[in-house]
Amino acid sequence: MTTLLDLLLGKYFWRLYLTVTTLLVAVIALAVAAGSHAPLWIGAAAGWTALPSARRRWSRIGRSTRSQRRPSPDQS
């Protein structure tokens, strides 16, 4: 039986929910481990390594934008 949230948010709801929850737990765990003055980039690095699919997607986006660039005038 489908719930109202499943109908509203579609089939990717649970994947999104688990990803956000995992990232939140990782950031909180790092902040607790590093003390109250934990820098934000530690949490960002933890989230980045926890999402290999996002890294693949961003590297694919980077490759596509690099291939669309025009060559500079000195490269003939």
C-alpha positions in Angstrom: 0.0 0.0 0.0 1.4 3.4 -1.0 1.5 6.2 1.5 0.6 9.8 0.8 4.3 10.8 0.9 5.1 8.2 -1.7 2.5 9.5 -4.0 3.5 13.2 -3.4 7.3 12.8 -3.7 7.6 9.9 -6.1 9.7 6.7 -6.2 12.9 8.5 -5.2 11.7 9.7 -1.8 13.2 6.9 0.2 16.6 7.2 -1.6 16.6 11.0 -0.9 15.5 10.5 2.7 18.2 7.9 3.4 20.9 10.1 1.7 20.0 13.2 3.7 19.8 11.2 6.9 23.1 9.6 6.3 24.8 12.9 5.6 23.2 14.5 8.7 24.4 11.7 10.9 28.0 11.9 9.4 28.1 15.7 10.0 26.9 15.4 13.5 29.3 12.5 14.3 32.3 14.5 13.0 31.2 17.6 14.9 30.9 15.6 18.1 34.3 13.9 17.5 36.1 17.2 16.6 34.6 19.2 19.4 32.3 22.3 19.3 34.6 24.2 17.0 34.4 21.6 14.1 34.9 23.4 10.8 32.1 23.1 8.3 34.4 21.7 5.5 35.0 18.5 7.5 31.2 17.8 7.3 31.2 18.7 3.6 34.1 16.4 2.9 32.3 13.6 4.8 29.2 14.1 2.7 31.2 14.2 -0.5 32.9 10.9 0.2 29.6 9.4 1.2 28.0 10.1 -2.2 30.0 8.5 -4.9 27.1 8.8 -7.3 27.1 12.6 -6.8 30.9 12.7 -7.5 30.3 10.7 -10.7 27.5 13.1 -11.7 29.5 16.2 -11.1 32.6 14.9 -12.9 30.3 14.0 -15.9 28.9 17.6 -15.8 32.5 19.0 -15.6 33.5 16.9 -18.6 30.5 18.0 -20.6 31.2 21.7 -19.9 34.9 21.4 -20.7 34.1 19.8 -24.1 31.8 22.7 -25.0 34.4 25.3 -24.4 35.9 27.0 -27.5 39.6 26.7 -28.0 41.6 29.7 -27.3 42.8 31.8 -30.2 46.5 30.8 -29.8 45.5 27.1 -30.3 44.9 26.8 -34.0 
